[in-house]
Amino acid sequence: MSYHEHTDHQYAKHLRAGATEAFKAFMAFDHQVLRGSNNVIPPKYAELTAVAVALTTQCAYCIEAHTNAAHAAGATQQELAETVMTAAALRAGGSYAHGFMAMKFFDQAQKSDTQ
């Protein structure tokens, strides 16, 4: 058994039943952001952006759904590969940038040792 299965979306019915208004609002928001009629960003690029975010947040369900949607919107394998590498670079960059904080905290701890 796997934690992430592509059929898990069937359990959305429990969210819909247990939090009806919030569920409706979320679905409307999601639809507007990705498929709204007045959106300026073309669907292919919106879906590739969604893939990058899904990779960064590590949402397996989102990776599957938005990769499929990007393909349906005309994205190529090369575009997907570049999206993957962009997300990887940004995620690594976040670790690097947060490393600055770690070094600062270490310096502060070291300074408090001498006081």
QUIHUPE-V150395 format. One record per residue. N is the residue number from 1. PHI is phi in whole degrees, -180 to 180 (none if undefined). PSI is psi in radians with two decimals (* if undefined). NEAR is the number of other ideal C-beta (glycine too) atoms within 8 Angstrom. Layout:
N_PHI_PSI_NEAR ; N_PHI_PSI_NEAR
This chain:
1_none_2.48_2 ; 2_-111_2.63_4 ; 3_-68_-0.68_4 ; 4_-108_2.03_7 ; 5_-127_2.44_6 ; 6_-64_-0.24_7 ; 7_-91_-0.01_5 ; 8_-62_-0.35_8 ; 9_-60_-0.30_7 ; 10_-61_-0.38_6 ; 11_-82_-0.04_7 ; 12_-59_-0.47_8 ; 13_-59_-0.54_7 ; 14_-72_-0.65_7 ; 15_-67_-0.76_9 ; 16_-61_-0.72_9 ; 17_-74_-0.64_6 ; 18_-85_-0.41_6 ; 19_-142_1.10_7 ; 20_-54_-0.94_8 ; 21_-68_-0.73_6 ; 22_-64_-0.70_7 ; 23_-62_-0.82_11 ; 24_-61_-0.77_8 ; 25_-64_-0.73_8 ; 26_-64_-0.81_8 ; 27_-64_-0.68_8 ; 28_-66_-0.74_8 ; 29_-62_-0.85_8 ; 30_-58_-0.78_8 ; 31_-63_-0.80_9 ; 32_-62_-0.78_8 ; 33_-64_-0.77_9 ; 34_-94_-0.44_12 ; 35_-135_0.29_7 ; 36_-61_2.55_8 ; 37_-70_-0.36_3 ; 38_-104_0.22_4 ; 39_-67_2.45_10 ; 40_-88_-0.64_3 ; 41_-75_2.19_7 ; 42_-61_2.61_6 ; 43_-53_-0.70_11 ; 44_-59_-0.78_11 ; 45_-74_-0.60_8 ; 46_-62_-0.73_13 ; 47_-71_-0.66_14 ; 48_-65_-0.66_13 ; 49_-63_-0.75_9 ; 50_-62_-0.67_13 ; 51_-62_-0.80_16 ; 52_-60_-0.77_13 ; 53_-66_-0.74_10 ; 54_-62_-0.68_12 ; 55_-65_-0.70_13 ; 56_-70_-0.68_9 ; 57_-85_-0.17_7 ; 58_61_0.76_6 ; 59_-93_1.78_7 ; 60_-58_-0.70_7 ; 61_-66_-0.72_10 ; 62_-67_-0.67_11 ; 63_-58_-0.83_11 ; 64_-63_-0.90_9 ; 65_-63_-0.79_8 ; 66_-80_-0.47_12 ; 67_-66_-0.78_10 ; 68_-63_-0.72_8 ; 69_-68_-0.64_12 ; 70_-64_-0.74_16 ; 71_-61_-0.81_9 ; 72_-63_-0.51_6 ; 73_-85_0.02_11 ; 74_103_0.14_6 ; 75_-67_2.55_10 ; 76_-96_2.91_6 ; 77_-63_-0.64_5 ; 78_-65_-0.73_6 ; 79_-63_-0.71_11 ; 80_-64_-0.74_14 ; 81_-61_-0.75_8 ; 82_-65_-0.64_8 ; 83_-63_-0.77_13 ; 84_-59_-0.81_11 ; 85_-69_-0.59_8 ; 86_-63_-0.80_9 ; 87_-62_-0.72_13 ; 88_-64_-0.73_9 ; 89_-65_-0.72_8 ; 90_-68_-0.68_10 ; 91_-65_-0.75_10 ; 92_-65_-0.69_8 ; 93_-62_-0.62_8 ; 94_-64_-0.70_8 ; 95_-64_-0.74_8 ; 96_-61_-0.85_8 ; 97_-65_-0.69_7 ; 98_-69_-0.37_8 ; 99_-61_-0.53_8 ; 100_-59_-0.75_8 ; 101_-64_-0.74_7 ; 102_-60_-0.75_8 ; 103_-66_-0.68_8 ; 104_-63_-0.82_8 ; 105_-64_-0.63_8 ; 106_-65_-0.79_8 ; 107_-59_-0.74_8 ; 108_-64_-0.73_8 ; 109_-65_-0.70_8 ; 110_-65_-0.71_8 ; 111_-65_-0.66_8 ; 112_-70_-0.41_7 ; 113_-66_-0.55_6 ; 114_-90_-0.10_5 ; 115_-94_*_4
